[in-house]
Each structure stands twice: as structure tokens, then as C-alpha cells.
Amino acid sequence: MNIKINGESVQIAEKMSLEEFVIMRLNKKELRGIAVAVNDMIVPKSKWNETAVNENDSIEIVHAVQGG
């Protein structure tokens, strides 16, 4: 399945939930401070598990950082 992640085209082998995809993409790192948009729509973390990643989706993952 072909999708875009932060502007980069990638292939994934199977259909999965957004939560599974984010965990896989971040190598199981901490998920705090992460925001995710699918096709330019922010998906609340509470909906990640029920949101499917589909062919040609465009996913943006953003990390909040501290600093000033």
C-alpha cells in the first residue's frame, strides 16, 4: 500500500490502524507530545486506534519540543 508520511512516499505491506502505524514509524518511542494529521485533518489520539491507514493517505506526524 502506498502512502505519504511527512511528504515522503512509502510502502507498507498491510492495512493497519493509525495507532499501529505511528508506533511502527516511531520505533515504539514515547507517544507523548505527538500530533497526527491524515489528509490534512488532525486525528485526536483517542481516535488513532479506530482510524485506518488507507491507500494514498497523506500522514503528517509532528513532535512538540521544549525550548525557547
C-alpha positions, 0 to 999 in steps of 0.5 A: 500500500502506498502512502505519504508520511511527512511528504515522503512516499512509502510502502507498507505491506498491510492495512493497519490502524493509525495507532499501529502505524505511528508506533511502527514509524516511531520505533515504539518511542514515547507517544507523548507530545505527538500530533497526527494529521491524515489528509490534512485533518488532525486525528485526536489520539483517542481516535488513532486506534479506530482510524485506518491507514488507507491507500494514498493517505497523506500522514503528517506526524509532528513532535512538540519540543521544549525550548525557547 
